[in-house]
Amino acid sequence: MANVIVIGAQWGDEGKGKITDLLSRSADVVVRPQGGVNAGHTIVVQGQTFKLHLIPSGILYPDTECIIGSGTVIDPKVLLEELAQLHALKVSTQNLFISQTAHVTMPYHRLLDKASEERRGKQKIGTTGRGIGPTYADKSERTGIRIVDLMNPDELKEKLEWTIKYKNVILEKLYNLAPLDPQSVIDEYLDYAEQLRPYVVDSSLKIYEAIIERKNILFEGAQGTLLDLDHGTYPYVTSSNPIAGGACVGAGVGPTVIDRVIGVAKAYTTRVGEGPFPTELHGEIGALLGSRGAEFGTTTGRPRRCGWFDGVIGRYAVRINGLDCLAITKLDVLDELAEIKVCVAYELDGQICNHFPSNASQFARCNPIYETLPGWQQSTENCRTLEDLPKEALNYLKFLAELMAVSIAIVSLGASRDQTIIVEDPIHGPKRALLDVNGDPLSVTTDE
């Protein structure tokens, strides 16, 4: 039995969907603990592309239970669209379960999100405009609507009549927007409620029962470490806690039940939206990474900003999440480069800075200090073992492992499931030696 958290070790978009999909074949339960439709996971299986925002990636395995936890915020319309997409592709959703205490994104949340972002002007954060921040704000303000409220028509009507009246004042007076009709919203969401009712459960209890039965549980994080509300590049962050500790809160489990934490990082770095990005590349190489990596947001379609691998934020992700190992994705994107740079430290106000500064203005002044490694300039997309990789690619991976003082368990070389080197299965234990900070990356061991 193993309970494993998968989290993003950069600014999100690291390829967590594929890694979760791979690990789900060994999992009995996959839990989505936080985030909302601002997250997007793209999975490619036998040429079919699945783009999921709320439903855990494990849904593609018919025997895997998938739970949307209490820490998520759910847009029922989008969730039902995802269900319809899966049904059209003959994917069963009978093992999907939704937390009754998850909060619901309402129409006024989306309107307020977009209006607030526009009003910020140059101070904009770069939100997806999907209403995530306002939904979490209402949750904290204790005025939110939860899934359990949708299940009770009388209670939903009472809460929404008051809430929409209050929100309409803001929409009209502050943003000059048309007011919402309470009855139309109530009718729309009661219809959603009936369609979602068969999936609604006490998710924390269901997860606890799986723990007691010693099932393998995978906790699938959304977004990434540097987007964490408390520990990311605030204010250019999301509205939840994508770090490992947030998975326990959002799922409703204690930290003692977690066995391992795996971080997912690209072989380079990307981010979407506003905010400092020390290793960002604006020229030809940045464009090459964006083109080869198909760097467009799953949720928004916005082009991602691309740059060299940042070891400083990598070490920070290891520390803040207690990472046991890493999955490195999109190594193949670097195949054409003659040389590859890695940020090993920052220069900040004339001093060397080895740690991620939590002060936003300081982070904005950080300049990367690079080490340059030789590229391999040959395709890696068909490599399936460590031995298949060019020597320079192996050396690059080992350099990252040593820089962050954490082992690499998985290497992804493309979008498809089979374009992967699994050095170690984080759920079932080692198949081979890890790409260890002190070991030989090609040494073979067994767990017998």
C-alpha positions, 0 to 999 in steps of 0.5 A: 500500500502507498499513498502518494501526492503528485504536485507541480514543482514549478509554475504549473503546466509541468505535465502532471496529467500524464504523470498522474495518468501513468501512476493511476494504473497502480492506484486504486483511488485518485483524489483531486484535492484543490483548484478548479477549472483554472487547472488543465490536464492534457492526456494523450492515449492511443492518439486520443487527446483528453483535456480535463479540468476537474475530473482526476486523470485516473478516470481513464482507468475503469477500475480506478475510483476518482474523487473530487475533494472538498478543497476544490471549487467546482463549476457544475457547467464545466464538470458536466461538459467534461462528463459528456466529453468522456461519455462521447469517447466511451469512457465510464464515469461510474467510479467518479465521486464528488465531495458534498462540501466542495464549493461551487463556482457561480455566474457572479464569480466569473463576472467579478473575476473578469471585471476585477482583472480588467479594473487592475490595469497594469496591476493585473494578475493574469487570472483565467477569468473562470471565477476561481478567486472569487469562489475561494474568497466567498469560501473564506468569507463564509458566504459560499455555496457548497455542493450540499447546498445544491442538493437541497432546493429550499436551502439553495433558493434561500441562500442564493436570493440573498447572495445574488442581491448582494452581488448585484449591488457590486456588479451594478455599482462598482463595475457597471454590469447588468444584474443577474436574475436570481430565479434564472440562476436558481433554476439553472443550478437546480438542473445541474444539481439533479445531474450531479446528484448520483456522484455526490458523497462524503469524500473524506469518509470515502478516502478514509475507508480506502486508507483502512482497506489499505488501497493505493491512493494517488493525490493529484495536485493542480497548478504548481508550487510557485502558484501557492497562495501562501508560498508562491510568487504572491500576488501572482498566484492561484487562490488555493494551496497546490503544495503537498500540505494542501493536498492533505487539507483539501482531501481531508486526511492527516499528513501521517497517511502520506507515504511519498511525495513526487514533484513534476518539473519540465526539463526547462521552465514555463509560466502563464500569466504575469509575474517575475520569471528570472530565466525567461527567454525572449529570443529564438531559443524561447520561441523554439521551446514554445514551438517544440513543447506546444506551450499553450495553456490547456485552460486558456490557450494562452502561450506560455512564457519559456525559459531555462530550468531554474534550480533555485525554485527547484530546490525551493519546491523540494524543501516546501513539499518534502519531495521524495523524487521527481518526474522530469517531463518534456526532455525531448524538447531540448533535443535540438540544442547545442548547449543548455543552460541551468540556473544554479543561483541568483544575483540579487543587488550584487550578492549571490542568492541561493534561495528563493526570496519570498519578497516579491520585489526582491524576486523581481530583481533576481538575475540568473547565474547559469551553468552551461551543459552540452546538448545532445542534438539527437532525438530522444522521443523513442528512448524507453530506458536510461541506456537508450538516452544519449550520454549528454542527456543522462548527464543533464538529468544527473546534474538536475538531480544533484542540483536539487538533491533529490532523485529522478524517478520518471523521465517523460519524452513526449505526450503519449503514455509509452514515451516514458522512462520509469526509473522507479514506480513511486507507488510500488517501489523501485524497479531500478536504481534511481538517478541518485545524487551519489549513484550511477544512473545506469546501475541496475538493482532489484527489489527482491 
